[in-house]
Amino acid sequence: MKIGKVIAVIGSCLVVLGTVFVLFFQQNEKHSNLSSPHLEVKANKEEIAAKKGAYCWSENEQSVCTDTEDPASNLDQSYEIHAVSDLEAELVFNNSPEKIEIERRDEDGRWEKQLMKDNSYFQLPDSEGTYVYRVAAQWEQGNVTYAFRVVTE
């Protein structure tokens, strides 16, 4: 009789653990369906994807927030675009934001706001060098930060 009770208790525990496990993965699956917009950077007929940083996004009664390091730190070459100095570059979102702010890191490590034209274009520096840019974009559904590097020649 004791063995029957032990088996019943173990079985009940397994059912409870299984239910918790299924509910946990269903919840994570819902959040994985949320997709914040992507940013492409175009210059001189070259195009790259910008590195996505922290974001908060809400849609279809679901929300997700991520807290990552500054996307401008540790940029590898896949986030780098080569361009002629003093030309315009374009920010291309797969979903147009309501507001965009762009800033460039100067040689002293300080961030300087850059002017945007038509909410899509920005002027590249007139001197050769490697420049890191950070973009903060806002939509009704949330906000996303991005970063990329431009090498001007």
C-alpha positions in Angstrom: 0.0 0.0 0.0 2.9 2.4 0.7 4.3 1.8 -2.7 1.0 2.8 -4.3 1.0 6.1 -2.4 4.7 6.8 -3.4 3.9 6.1 -7.1 0.8 8.4 -6.9 2.9 11.2 -5.3 5.7 10.9 -7.9 3.1 10.8 -10.7 1.4 13.9 -9.4 4.8 15.7 -9.2 5.6 14.7 -12.7 2.3 16.0 -14.0 2.8 19.4 -12.2 6.4 19.7 -13.5 5.3 18.8 -17.0 2.5 21.4 -16.9 4.9 24.1 -15.7 7.4 23.2 -18.4 4.8 23.4 -21.2 3.5 26.7 -19.9 7.0 28.2 -19.7 7.9 27.3 -23.3 4.5 28.5 -24.6 5.1 31.9 -22.9 8.6 32.1 -24.4 7.3 31.1 -27.8 4.8 34.0 -27.7 7.6 36.5 -27.0 9.8 35.0 -29.7 7.0 35.9 -32.3 7.5 39.6 -31.5 9.8 41.2 -34.0 11.1 44.7 -33.7 12.1 46.5 -37.0 15.4 46.0 -38.7 17.6 48.7 -40.0 19.7 48.6 -43.2 22.3 51.3 -44.0 23.0 52.3 -47.6 25.9 54.2 -49.0 27.7 54.0 -52.4 25.5 51.2 -53.6 26.6 49.1 -50.6 24.2 48.0 -48.0 24.6 46.4 -44.5 22.4 45.5 -41.6 22.9 47.6 -38.5 23.5 45.8 -35.1 20.4 45.8 -33.0 20.8 46.8 -29.3 18.3 47.1 -26.5 14.7 47.4 -27.3 11.1 47.3 -26.0 8.4 46.2 -28.3 4.6 45.6 -27.9 2.1 44.3 -30.3 -0.9 42.0 -30.3 -1.3 42.4 -26.5 2.3 41.1 -26.0 5.4 42.9 -24.9 9.1 42.2 -24.7 12.1 44.3 -23.5 15.7 43.4 -23.9 18.6 45.0 -22.0 21.8 44.5 -23.9 25.2 46.2 -24.0 25.5 49.3 -26.1 25.3 48.1 -29.7 28.1 50.5 -30.6 30.6 48.5 -28.5 32.2 45.4 -30.1 31.1 46.1 -33.7 32.6 43.6 -36.1 33.2 44.0 -39.8 29.7 42.7 -40.7 28.3 46.0 -39.4 30.8 48.1 -41.4 30.1 50.0 -44.6 32.7 51.7 -46.9 31.8 55.0 -48.5 33.2 58.1 -50.1 33.6 60.9 -47.6 31.2 63.9 -47.7 28.4 61.9 -49.4 24.9 61.1 -47.9 24.1 57.7 -46.4 20.6 56.4 -46.0 18.8 54.6 -43.1 16.3 52.1 -44.4 13.9 50.5 -41.9 11.5 47.7 -42.8 8.9 49.7 -40.8 9.2 53.5 -40.8 9.7 54.9 -37.3 7.9 58.0 -36.0 11.2 59.5 -34.7 14.9 58.9 -35.4 17.9 60.2 -33.6 21.4 59.6 -34.9 24.7 60.4 -33.3 28.4 59.8 -34.2 31.2 59.1 -31.8 34.0 61.7 -32.2 37.7 61.0 -31.8 37.5 61.8 -28.1 34.8 59.2 -27.5 32.0 61.7 -27.1 28.7 61.3 -29.0 27.6 64.1 -31.3 24.1 64.4 -32.7 23.8 64.3 -36.5 21.3 66.1 -38.6 18.8 64.0 -40.6 17.3 64.9 -43.9 13.8 63.6 -44.8 14.0 61.3 -41.8 16.2 58.9 -43.8 19.5 60.6 -44.9 22.5 61.8 -43.0 25.8 63.4 -44.2 29.0 61.5 -43.9 32.1 63.3 -42.6 34.2 65.1 -45.2 37.5 63.5 -44.0 38.7 60.0 -44.3 38.4 57.8 -41.2 36.4 55.2 -39.3 33.2 56.5 -37.6 30.8 54.7 -35.3 27.1 55.7 -35.4 24.3 55.0 -33.0 20.6 55.2 -33.9 17.6 55.4 -31.6 14.3 54.9 -33.3 10.8 55.2 -31.9 7.5 53.7 -33.0 4.0 53.6 -31.4 4.9 49.9 -30.5 8.2 50.7 -28.9 11.8 51.8 -29.4 15.0 50.2 -30.7 18.7 51.1 -30.7 21.1 50.2 -33.4 24.8 50.8 -34.3 27.0 50.5 -37.3 30.5 51.7 -38.5 31.3 53.8 -41.6 34.8 53.8 -43.2 35.1 56.9 -45.4 37.8 57.1 -48.1 
